């Protein structure tokens, strides 16, 4: 919807949409590589990391993904 009002010429909508999405994905990857990975690399050496951070965070992510999948399929 936002791209429709941006004044993109008729034949370039798909190109603009793909370019926008690629830029968003690139930004997310950049944040992960510059912030998250160094922190995780340092924290993963701690003996409590897996039981207190890794497994609970992974479980929460899996539950949210399952909920979103069910919602998009019309079950929630």
Secondary structure, 3 states (H helix, E strand, C coil): CCCHHHCCCHHHHHHHHHHHHHHHHHHHHHHHHHHHHHHHHHHCCCCCHHHHHHHHHHHHHHHHHHHHHHHHHCCC
